[in-house]
């Protein structure tokens, strides 16, 4: 049985597959429910279960599929203004970040982003019930362009760019659905760029594609439960949870 599995799924045996199934379900639930954090959860866990190159090759298409499922669930609920501010800048940032891969340490990027995320999460959480703070912490569109560009660079270097563009998106999102919808749209469009580079550098292999297909049920189930979770909480509680989650991810990145 294991020999048959390894023929199609590479270095993945049954215990590892079940671990990946659980990780995929959790990542899809978080991505669909909150719009941010699914990739940050998946990346370290997948790399604990798989060889680095194979794991990186798997994370790209799985995150793209998760974002695609989210786009379908939040169809036309995204914020067009935020997309126009962030998406072109993120695209340029990914191009720059790709060329910086051989110069900048991914660990340095992760720790820097982690420290920023921790500070941002605390400030935004405190600002929820303080309208004056909230207004002062709201970035302008030109600042949003800068955050989008930085997010693209960091996404290419360390796959945690969602933390940076959330600095602009959280205070500008009218509803929790708009936040989640805009986030998954950004993940999906920029994920297409990453997949293109994976194909160019022959990182995507047949076993990786077969494994993606085998993990689709976990992705679908996680997306369904995530959408239900999003519907079941209020806007203010949603923002509180996002701020807490971003702060915790910041601690994770700094310590790891």
Secondary structure, 3 states (H helix, E strand, C coil): CHHHHHHHHCCCCHHHHHHHHHHHHHHHHHHHHHCCCHHHHHHHHHHHHCCHHHHHHHHHHHHHHHHHHHHHHCCCCCCHHHHHHHHHHHHHHHHHHHHHCCCCCHHHHHHHHHHHHHHHHHHHHHHCCCHHHHHHCCCCHHHHHHHHHHHHHHHHHHCCHHHHHHHHHHHHCCCHHHHHHHHHHHHHHHHHHHHHHHHHCCCCCHHHHHHHHHCHHHHHHHHHHHHHHHHCCCHHHHHHHHHHHHHHHHHHHHHC
